[in-house]
Amino acid sequence: MQIPFTACPGLFYNTAAQDGLLYRLRIPGGIINYNQFQAIADIADNYGSGYIDITNRANIQIREIKNSINVEVLKKLQALGLASTNINIDHIRNIMTNPTAGIDTEELLDTRPLVKAWEKYITAHSQLSELSAKFSVCFDGGGKVAVKYQPNDIILAAEIINRNVYLRLYLSYGEKGQPAQDTGILFKPEETTTALAALAQTYLKHIDTKNRRKLRLREIINKITVKEYLHQIQENLNSDILNFTKTPLCASAPLREKTHIGIYPQRQTGLYYIGIVLPLGRLETSQIRGLANIAKRYGDDNIRLTPWQNLLLTDIPQNQISEVDQQIANLGLNSSPTNIKSFLVACSGKKGCAAAATETKDDAINLAKYLENLMILDSPVNIHFSGCSKSCAQHTQADITLLGIITETAKATFPAYQVYVLGHLLYEYVTIAKIPILIQEMLAVYQKQRLSLHETFGQFIDRHSHQLNQLFSQTTPNLTFTT
């Protein structure tokens, strides 16, 4: 087997982490069935430490593996449709789409066939194994649970023009961290795979496939200009499939999906989906088996993973919602949209990553336990714990970011956090012990001084952006603000 030149984890090659071997399963579109989920639980029990992590691309990671997974087990996963039949494309980033595709009451287009078609194409064309492991594609069907604001190289977002559904093309270029930008190009859903193939082939023309570090799409477009890149795509297509329209750019939207945690009606009459909170994206194998059983008994046999490290159970009849909700509670989980754990994101931390300065998951759970006894978050506030500046767990800007650092005094060296609000550094060095009370007091300032229940934390911070120090000056006064 040819091992890809990448540090990104996969299923068919070993990736060493701080806590053992790490395996990642690509789940195109994030949809997994009963038999597949049970097989994953078996691997986590037999090879790992009895748990899995859901990632911010709706992948599954199995950590703390001491010995390589047996080849016969990998073949079984392929037979179940859980692993790619072409192991050479295993490193390519997971295909992202709305977790509510096909059931969203507001969607314009069911993107699941588009995900399947692109996955089938890259599987059948081994030359695409030369793509960067970070080459990412996202389909957004235009529903209420949006993914088009998630970081991706290529985003295809549905919209209606003259009563017809088209896909608008967004590409990542410009400054690092800048969202993908609207190209003004529209094409029909049935043209999607052909257009993506041209986008990929044009990218491959500009990289050195022998180089271990392959240029990102953003870097290539910045180098040759987006106009030239699109021109070369048109030449690859040798047709008029790309409609270089003069449609206006889409208006920008806040970097926040409408909440998916809770109980919501589907577009199918009488059926509901339930969004379940997974504390920091982690599931014990007993919970995996329990959720799989619930999906098989009450739903459509499927579990849907989300880019926000949670999951959905779908096709639940209205008269069985209460029973299912109790079954979820029996597993130690819940579907409350006010659960503080649904707002927390954390990387693997020092235990799993040598680059991390802090034990992010432990610190995040301790924060949740502290806040649960003191307040109810009636409006979502995204709190991101990152063990280092790589920001692996969440690439978008959080409402509150806690960045792990190592700080030194004359007497000792110890871990701490820098505290940011919407990217503005507010506190330089906060010891781990002081984090819970600091965050609680910051959230209390927001709840007391917001204009209404509808003012989000982000809007509140924007309104006070020129006086953040004064705004939080009463919180833990023994801490030092940045200047």
Phi, psi and omega per residue, in radians:
M1 nan 2.373 3.115
Q2 -1.458 2.118 3.141
I3 -1.485 2.213 -3.133
P4 -1.181 2.654 3.077
F5 -1.391 1.394 -3.114
T6 -2.721 2.604 3.037
A7 -1.618 -0.074 -3.122
C8 -1.251 2.413 -3.121
P9 -1.231 2.700 3.095
G10 -2.510 -2.875 -3.133
L11 -1.832 -0.515 -3.013
F12 -1.778 0.162 3.068
Y13 -2.610 2.630 -3.084
N14 -1.354 2.445 2.986
T15 -2.213 2.084 -3.111
A16 -1.419 2.329 3.039
A17 -2.146 3.059 -3.098
Q18 -1.077 -0.565 -3.064
D19 -1.803 0.289 3.140
G20 2.205 -2.863 3.102
L21 -1.331 2.596 -3.118
L22 -2.158 2.244 3.058
Y23 -2.037 2.442 3.103
R24 -2.150 2.294 3.082
L25 -1.836 2.137 3.027
R26 -1.287 2.290 3.108
I27 -2.162 1.476 -3.081
P28 -0.928 2.141 -3.108
G29 1.359 -0.144 3.060
G30 1.384 0.166 -3.084
I31 -1.741 2.266 -3.076
I32 -2.389 2.511 -3.070
N33 -1.795 3.115 -3.057
Y34 -0.975 -0.926 -3.078
N35 -1.111 -0.670 3.133
Q36 -1.149 -0.756 -3.126
F37 -1.132 -0.693 3.097
Q38 -1.118 -0.694 3.130
A39 -1.124 -0.654 3.106
I40 -1.157 -0.691 3.088
A41 -1.079 -0.678 3.107
D42 -1.066 -0.758 -3.133
I43 -1.134 -0.768 -3.141
A44 -1.082 -0.614 3.114
D45 -1.303 -0.759 -3.004
N46 -1.444 -0.465 -3.068
Y47 -2.079 -0.528 -3.068
G48 -1.813 -2.541 -3.104
S49 -2.028 0.467 3.009
G50 1.412 0.452 3.076
Y51 -2.683 2.871 3.014
I52 -2.301 2.832 3.031
D53 -2.093 2.347 2.998
I54 -1.556 2.315 -3.060
T55 -1.696 3.100 -3.137
N56 -1.409 0.177 2.940
R57 -2.107 0.313 -3.116
A58 1.079 0.537 2.931
N59 -1.493 3.043 2.988
I60 -2.129 2.277 3.058
Q61 -1.969 2.395 3.018
I62 -2.025 2.110 -2.997
R63 -1.930 3.047 3.064
E64 0.998 0.667 3.115
I65 -1.538 2.234 -3.059
K66 -1.607 -0.558 -3.130
N67 -2.247 2.540 -3.111
S68 -0.983 2.530 3.122
I69 -1.198 2.321 -3.108
N70 -1.020 2.451 -3.100
V71 -1.069 -0.542 3.118
E72 -1.174 -0.582 3.081
V73 -1.167 -0.706 3.112
L74 -1.119 -0.662 3.094
K75 -1.143 -0.631 3.098
K76 -1.117 -0.707 3.111
L77 -1.106 -0.665 3.077
Q78 -1.106 -0.740 3.139
A79 -1.114 -0.531 3.116
L80 -1.417 -0.085 -3.107
G81 1.380 0.284 -3.091
L82 -1.657 -0.361 3.139
A83 -2.142 2.557 -3.099
S84 -1.111 2.492 3.054
T85 -1.321 -0.262 3.069
N86 -1.940 1.744 -3.029
I87 -1.184 -0.286 -3.090
N88 -1.291 -0.277 3.123
I89 -1.817 0.186 -3.072
D90 -1.112 -0.452 -3.074
H91 -1.395 -0.300 -3.066
I92 -1.173 2.496 -3.074
R93 -1.041 2.597 -3.122
N94 -1.066 2.528 3.086
I95 -1.381 2.190 -3.059
M96 -1.750 2.496 2.990
T97 -2.693 3.058 -3.136
N98 -1.082 2.281 3.096
P99 -1.141 -0.282 3.126
T100 -1.784 0.357 -3.137
A101 -0.995 2.258 3.117
G102 1.516 -0.206 -3.139
I103 -2.209 -0.124 -3.078
D104 -1.236 2.266 -3.084
T105 -1.205 -0.271 -3.090
E106 -1.994 0.002 -3.027
E107 -1.201 2.634 3.105
L108 -1.654 -0.463 -3.035
L109 -2.623 2.296 3.020
D110 -1.355 1.948 -3.024
T111 -1.514 -0.069 -3.084
R112 -1.034 -0.730 3.078
P113 -1.098 -0.558 3.126
L114 -1.191 -0.702 3.092
V115 -1.076 -0.821 -3.121
K116 -1.097 -0.696 -3.107
A117 -1.166 -0.716 -3.133
W118 -1.243 -0.695 3.089
E119 -1.090 -0.719 3.111
K120 -1.108 -0.675 -3.105
Y121 -1.167 -0.845 -3.093
I122 -1.209 -0.493 3.076
T123 -1.174 -0.649 -3.080
A124 -1.443 -0.239 -3.061
H125 -2.076 1.592 -3.023
S126 -1.093 -0.366 3.118
Q127 -1.105 -0.361 3.116
L128 -1.331 -0.093 3.039
S129 -1.153 -0.263 3.092
E130 -1.376 -0.121 3.096
L131 -1.070 2.598 3.047
S132 -1.034 2.546 3.082
A133 -1.082 -0.302 -3.119
K134 -1.735 0.107 3.108
F135 -1.238 1.976 -2.946
S136 -2.214 2.457 -3.127
V137 -2.192 2.416 -3.140
C138 -2.332 2.351 3.039
F139 -1.927 2.273 3.087
D140 -2.141 2.125 -3.064
G141 -1.491 0.058 3.082
G142 1.456 0.297 -3.136
G143 -1.500 -3.033 -3.083
K144 -1.323 -0.393 3.063
V145 -1.751 1.577 -2.978
A146 -1.516 2.590 3.017
V147 -2.171 0.016 -3.047
K148 -1.243 -0.149 3.081
Y149 -1.718 0.061 3.049
Q150 -1.370 2.576 -3.114
P151 -1.144 2.152 3.081
N152 -2.670 2.672 3.077
D153 -1.169 -0.768 -3.085
I154 -2.251 2.247 3.104
I155 -2.208 2.296 3.110
L156 -2.059 1.891 -3.006
A157 -1.992 2.241 -3.094
A158 -1.291 2.481 2.992
E159 -2.692 2.821 -3.115
I160 -1.800 2.270 3.028
I161 -2.320 2.124 -3.114
N162 0.923 0.760 3.079
R163 1.218 0.103 3.087
N164 -1.927 2.533 3.133
V165 -1.574 2.237 3.068
Y166 -2.178 2.901 3.020
L167 -1.941 2.206 3.116
R168 -1.630 2.374 -3.070
L169 -1.643 2.157 3.020
Y170 -1.998 2.409 3.099
L171 -2.201 2.560 3.098
S172 -1.516 2.091 3.003
Y173 -2.788 3.026 -3.053
G174 1.622 -2.637 -3.093
E175 -1.193 2.562 3.064
K176 -1.064 2.337 -3.105
G177 1.618 -0.215 3.115
Q178 -1.305 2.389 -3.133
P179 -1.074 2.756 3.061
A180 -0.992 2.489 -3.003
Q181 -1.896 2.526 -3.116
D182 -1.197 2.178 3.108
T183 -1.531 -0.200 -3.052
G184 1.384 0.117 -3.081
I185 -1.714 2.347 3.094
L186 -2.148 2.553 2.972
F187 -2.607 2.914 -3.062
K188 -1.378 2.646 -3.132
P189 -0.956 -0.654 -3.112
E190 -1.242 -0.182 3.117
E191 -1.661 0.000 -2.974
T192 -1.029 -0.917 -3.062
T193 -1.085 -0.722 3.121
T194 -1.092 -0.745 3.137
A195 -1.151 -0.748 3.122
L196 -1.114 -0.669 3.108
A197 -1.062 -0.711 3.110
A198 -1.170 -0.696 3.088
L199 -1.064 -0.734 -3.127
A200 -1.226 -0.756 -3.125
Q201 -1.134 -0.653 3.098
T202 -1.143 -0.684 3.074
Y203 -1.061 -0.798 -3.082
L204 -1.090 -0.494 3.133
K205 -1.149 -0.335 -2.996
H206 -1.925 0.161 3.128
I207 -2.087 2.715 3.014
D208 -1.602 1.857 -3.047
T209 -1.176 -0.283 3.124
K210 -1.528 -0.175 -3.119
N211 -1.412 2.273 -3.122
R212 -1.100 -0.638 3.125
R213 -1.782 1.784 -3.096
K214 -1.524 2.473 3.127
L215 -1.086 2.498 3.026
R216 -1.322 2.767 3.098
L217 -0.986 -0.709 3.137
R218 -0.992 -0.748 -3.094
E219 -1.163 -0.679 3.139
I220 -1.168 -0.801 -3.138
I221 -1.118 -0.705 3.104
N222 -1.066 -0.578 -3.085
K223 -1.317 -0.738 -3.038
I224 -1.835 -0.104 -3.085
T225 1.441 2.579 -3.107
V226 -1.172 -0.579 3.126
K227 -1.067 -0.779 -3.133
E228 -1.207 -0.667 3.130
Y229 -1.084 -0.788 3.137
L230 -1.160 -0.607 3.092
H231 -1.100 -0.742 -3.141
Q232 -1.190 -0.580 3.061
I233 -1.092 -0.777 3.124
Q234 -1.050 -0.675 3.104
E235 -1.161 -0.673 3.100
N236 -1.104 -0.668 -3.113
L237 -1.270 -0.599 -3.115
N238 0.962 0.677 3.135
S239 -2.789 -3.115 3.126
D240 -1.758 0.482 -3.073
I241 -1.091 -0.665 3.083
L242 -1.428 2.120 -3.109
N243 -1.623 1.710 -3.123
F244 -1.332 1.419 -3.033
T245 -1.472 3.019 3.032
K246 -1.924 0.537 3.131
T247 -1.157 2.484 -3.129
P248 -1.153 2.678 3.080
L249 -1.116 2.514 3.089
C250 -1.161 2.471 3.083
A251 -1.120 2.508 3.133
S252 -1.231 2.712 -3.140
A253 -2.314 2.752 3.136
P254 -1.083 2.579 -3.124
L255 -1.370 1.085 3.133
R256 -2.650 2.200 3.055
E257 -1.311 2.680 2.988
K258 -1.158 2.508 -2.996
T259 -0.998 2.447 3.125
H260 -1.999 -0.069 3.103
I261 -1.471 2.292 -3.116
G262 2.195 -2.856 -3.092
I263 -2.007 2.178 -3.029
Y264 -2.397 2.533 3.075
P265 -1.240 2.528 3.036
Q266 -1.599 2.980 3.058
R267 -1.229 -0.331 3.071
Q268 -1.408 2.121 -3.044
T269 -0.985 2.275 3.054
G270 1.461 -0.024 -3.121
L271 -1.979 2.627 -3.073
Y272 -2.348 2.721 2.954
Y273 -2.011 2.634 -3.106
I274 -2.120 2.083 3.081
G275 -1.570 2.149 -2.997
I276 -1.920 2.358 3.103
V277 -1.333 2.206 2.984
L278 -1.927 1.974 -3.114
P279 -0.963 1.890 3.137
L280 1.002 0.523 3.054
G281 1.330 0.182 -3.029
R282 -1.781 2.457 3.088
L283 -2.322 2.267 2.991
E284 -1.335 2.696 -3.079
T285 -1.105 -0.553 3.075
S286 -1.117 -0.616 3.087
Q287 -1.243 -0.657 3.095
I288 -1.025 -0.862 -3.102
R289 -1.138 -0.668 3.117
G290 -1.131 -0.755 3.122
L291 -1.153 -0.686 3.102
A292 -1.074 -0.719 3.114
N293 -1.136 -0.699 3.103
I294 -1.091 -0.798 -3.130
A295 -1.066 -0.661 -3.118
K296 -1.296 -0.679 -3.066
R297 -1.379 -0.719 -2.999
Y298 -1.904 -0.440 -2.993
G299 -1.968 -2.496 -3.062
D300 -1.820 0.306 3.097
D301 1.366 0.054 -3.089
N302 -2.013 2.609 2.994
I303 -2.094 2.358 -3.108
R304 -1.960 2.130 3.111
L305 -1.540 2.576 -3.099
T306 -2.035 2.755 3.053
P307 -1.205 -0.064 3.108
W308 -1.819 0.331 3.010
Q309 1.114 0.583 3.013
N310 -2.193 -2.997 3.104
L311 -2.573 2.852 3.130
L312 -2.111 2.472 2.861
L313 -1.826 2.344 -2.985
T314 -2.139 2.883 3.107
D315 1.055 0.711 3.091
I316 -1.545 2.114 3.109
P317 -1.078 2.540 -3.066
Q318 -1.004 -0.669 -3.083
N319 -1.322 -0.050 3.131
Q320 -2.008 0.109 -3.090
I321 -1.069 -0.819 -3.112
S322 -1.069 -0.733 3.135
E323 -1.125 -0.747 3.128
V324 -1.142 -0.732 -3.137
D325 -1.056 -0.661 3.100
Q326 -1.192 -0.673 3.096
Q327 -1.088 -0.687 3.109
I328 -1.113 -0.781 3.129
A329 -1.078 -0.633 3.126
N330 -1.108 -0.378 3.112
L331 -1.545 0.048 -3.113
G332 1.399 0.363 3.137
L333 -2.120 2.979 3.053
N334 -2.715 2.965 -3.085
S335 -2.064 0.422 -3.110
S336 -1.313 2.158 3.116
P337 -1.206 -0.174 3.098
T338 -1.743 0.096 3.122
N339 -1.162 2.153 -3.086
I340 -1.014 -0.544 -3.109
K341 -1.159 -0.392 3.132
S342 -1.276 -0.220 -3.120
F343 -1.773 -0.066 -3.057
L344 -1.716 2.462 3.048
V345 -2.322 2.418 3.113
A346 -2.611 2.526 3.046
C347 -1.353 -3.072 -3.080
S348 -1.209 -0.386 3.089
G349 1.367 -3.032 -3.010
K350 -1.069 -0.566 -3.122
K351 -1.097 -0.631 -3.069
G352 -1.856 -0.177 -3.039
C353 -2.446 2.223 -3.108
A354 -1.192 -0.380 -3.115
A355 -1.385 -0.285 -3.057
A356 -1.376 2.469 3.119
A357 -1.658 -0.320 -3.032
T358 -2.340 2.804 3.049
E359 -1.514 1.408 -2.947
T360 -1.061 -0.777 -3.092
K361 -1.135 -0.767 3.101
D362 -1.080 -0.744 -3.119
D363 -1.165 -0.640 3.120
A364 -1.190 -0.741 3.110
I365 -1.120 -0.706 3.098
N366 -1.097 -0.667 3.074
L367 -1.102 -0.781 -3.136
A368 -1.056 -0.776 3.138
K369 -1.078 -0.687 3.138
Y370 -1.156 -0.826 -3.072
L371 -1.218 -0.577 -3.105
E372 -1.023 -0.517 -3.108
N373 -1.534 -0.132 -3.006
L374 -2.078 -0.464 -3.030
M375 -2.755 2.860 3.033
I376 -2.030 2.216 3.085
L377 -1.521 1.726 -3.088
D378 -1.464 -0.035 3.059
S379 -2.417 2.348 -3.074
P380 -1.047 2.335 3.030
V381 -2.283 1.949 -3.090
N382 -1.359 2.031 -3.135
I383 -2.012 2.118 -3.010
H384 -2.034 2.097 3.025
F385 -1.691 2.107 3.114
S386 -2.175 2.210 -3.093
G387 -1.271 -0.310 3.092
C388 -2.706 -3.112 -3.039
S389 -1.327 -0.092 -3.129
K390 -1.197 -0.462 3.104
S391 0.968 0.891 -3.068
C392 -1.150 -0.619 -3.028
A393 -1.350 -0.482 -3.128
Q394 -2.635 2.104 -3.077
H395 -1.650 -0.283 3.074
T396 -1.491 2.804 -3.114
Q397 -1.268 2.250 -3.141
A398 -1.545 2.843 3.008
D399 -1.093 -0.862 3.095
I400 -2.241 2.171 3.100
T401 -2.018 2.304 3.042
L402 -1.978 1.934 -3.071
L403 -1.766 2.063 -3.110
G404 -1.194 2.367 3.114
I405 -2.469 2.859 2.985
I406 -1.867 2.158 -3.139
T407 -1.994 2.625 -3.071
E408 -2.117 2.475 2.982
T409 -2.121 3.123 3.124
A410 -1.120 -0.416 -3.044
K411 -1.817 -0.470 -3.012
A412 -2.785 2.911 3.002
T413 -2.011 2.317 -3.084
F414 -2.604 2.706 3.126
P415 -1.343 2.624 3.125
A416 -2.695 -3.049 3.118
Y417 -2.303 2.504 2.829
Q418 -1.596 2.464 -3.070
V419 -2.009 2.146 3.138
Y420 -2.025 2.561 2.935
V421 -2.112 2.097 -3.075
L422 0.811 0.736 3.083
G423 1.505 -0.104 3.116
H424 -1.598 2.128 3.107
L425 -1.211 2.091 -3.072
L426 -1.826 -0.783 3.132
Y427 -2.194 2.355 -3.092
E428 -1.371 -0.951 -3.053
Y429 -2.332 1.953 3.115
V430 -2.154 2.123 3.125
T431 -1.156 2.692 -3.086
I432 -1.028 -0.634 -3.121
A433 -1.120 -0.499 -3.082
K434 -1.579 -0.169 -3.076
I435 -1.047 -0.852 -3.074
P436 -1.002 -0.836 -3.108
I437 -1.204 -0.584 3.098
L438 -1.116 -0.855 -3.117
I439 -1.131 -0.694 3.120
Q440 -1.062 -0.731 -3.120
E441 -1.260 -0.598 3.063
M442 -1.127 -0.756 3.116
L443 -1.164 -0.602 3.104
A444 -1.135 -0.682 3.077
V445 -1.041 -0.782 3.119
Y446 -1.067 -0.840 -3.079
Q447 -1.171 -0.565 -3.125
K448 -1.366 -0.573 -2.973
Q449 -1.920 -0.005 3.106
R450 -1.170 2.729 -3.084
L451 -1.236 -0.595 -3.138
S452 -2.843 3.057 3.092
L453 -1.113 -0.337 -3.085
H454 -1.553 -0.146 3.115
E455 -1.410 2.020 -3.122
T456 -1.255 2.899 3.097
F457 -1.062 -0.712 3.128
G458 -1.085 -0.750 3.105
Q459 -1.142 -0.667 3.118
F460 -1.093 -0.785 3.132
I461 -1.161 -0.724 3.102
D462 -1.035 -0.674 -3.121
R463 -1.170 -0.472 -3.119
H464 -1.934 0.351 -2.980
S465 -1.041 -0.420 -3.107
H466 -1.637 0.037 -3.121
Q467 -2.521 0.734 -3.083
L468 -1.137 -0.670 3.128
N469 -1.081 -0.772 3.117
Q470 -1.160 -0.645 -3.112
L471 -1.040 -0.741 -3.071
F472 -1.834 0.315 -3.057
S473 -1.143 -0.384 -3.123
Q474 -1.557 -0.079 -3.137
T475 -1.508 2.288 3.129
T476 0.536 1.265 -3.017
P477 -1.028 -0.233 3.128
N478 -1.441 -0.012 3.085
L479 -1.587 2.729 -3.091
T480 -1.800 2.211 3.057
F481 -1.339 2.744 2.971
T482 -1.389 2.867 3.127
T483 -2.065 nan nan
